Amino acid sequence: MNLKEEIVDVWIVDTDRFPDDLSKFSSILTDSEVKRSQRFKFEKDRRLNILARSALRTLSGNYLKVPANAINISLGEFDKPFFPEHPDFSFNVSHSGTCILLAFFRKSIVGVDVELVKEDFNPMELALNFFSAQEIDMLRKLNKKDRHLAFYRIWTRKEAFIKAEGSGLSFPLNQFTVSLEEKAQLLATGWDANEHELWHLKSFEPLKGYVGALAVKSKVADVNFYHWRG
């Protein structure tokens, strides 16, 4: 597989489509990765971890022309993973429910987030704690029945942005604003009036009932979506 500059590849994994026996997938993991998967209390979490790591190694190996089990994956500040031998190759992984997303990009940083849509919470209550004043105002103006989906659009866009930026949830979520509409945009940041011009954001539905978002600090010509089935 080849990954051209200015093209983002997003891979979708539906863990429900995989067999109960995951030995084929765990066989390419390192000993430490296997031990980590065994520490999960629930089987669904163990499956998610094995498949996410296996997909990352398999796909990255195909892109980089390196054996999947030979790829060195390190953790940077705030535990963002990266390939130390391939600094020009950026990737990010997210998972929720039975959905895993993996994004790959050359030249610049990339972040991805996915969330299973739930409606058993008050979106305004969470927004008041995490969103910018402009985002809260946009959400408040919606009908109550539309707020949950809008909340997830904002949340996944913000999460993808901070994951790309590399600071994790230590980053002040209320210090930047993303769009609420279907078209994803970084509207403003509190630290640089021109920062929003550097970013490409995109929202999508990877699986039914899920909201996904992508953030790339670069010009993007296209985003390709694929399904990984092992």
C-alpha positions, 0 to 999 in steps of 0.5 A: 500500500502507498500513502501519498502526501496530502491524502489521509487514510482512515481505517474502520474496524468493526470488532463484531465481525471478527471470530471469538478466537483472536490467536491469529491477531495476537500472534503478531503482537509483542510479549508486552502487548499480549500481557497488556491485553490480558490485564483487561477485566472484560473480554470485550476490552481485551478483544478491542485492545488486541484488534486495535494493536493488530490492525495498527501493526498490520496496516503500518507494516503494509504502508512502511514495507516492514514486517508487522511484528518488527515495527517499533512503537514508542510513546511520546509526551502524554502517551501519544504513540509514534514510530521513532524510525519513521518520524514522517509517518503519522498515525492515530487510533481511537475506539469506542463500543465495538468500533476502532478507527485508525488514521494514517498521514504523511508529513504532518500530525493527525488525530482521530476520535470515535464515540458511540452515540448515547442519550442517557446524559444531559449534553448541556451539563457536560458542555458547560464543563468542557466547551467554549462559550461559543460552542455552549451558545450554539448548543443551547440554541438547538432543540433539545432533541438535536443536542445529543448528536450536536454534542458528539459532533463537537466533542469528537472534533475537539478530541481529534484536535487535541489528540493530533496536537498531542496534549491529551485531555490536559489541553484546555478544551474551552480555549478553542472552538469547533463548528457544530454544523455537519461541515467540520471546522476549527473556528478559533483558538485562544492562543493564535488568531491564525491557528484555525487556517492551519487545520483540516477537520472532518466528521463522518459516521464510521458505523451506524450509531457512531460519530467519528472525527479527523483532525490534520494540521496540514492541507488535505487533498482527500480522505479515503475510508476503508474497512479492515477485516484482518 
